[in-house]
């Protein structure tokens, strides 16, 4: 409601000839709306980034587990290959 009232006053000021203050106010309002929109739009991405981080950490743990399990086999293979 306050925004509608301020916009009405701004339009009236434009018609009365106060161009510079009205234009400054319009630009200010546009910046406020843009940053609010950008902030609301970026919130889900932050959540997705956290989910992706958790998922990548669990994948890293699985890869590390596989590497630990296969390390003795690789060492045996390399030691047998080097002795031949």
Protein Blocks (a to p, Z undefined) as FASTA:
>chain_A
ZZmmmmmmmmmmmmnopamlmmmmmmmmmmmmmmmmmmmmmmmmmmmmmmmmmmmmmmmm
mmmmmmmmmmmmmmmmmmmmmmZZ
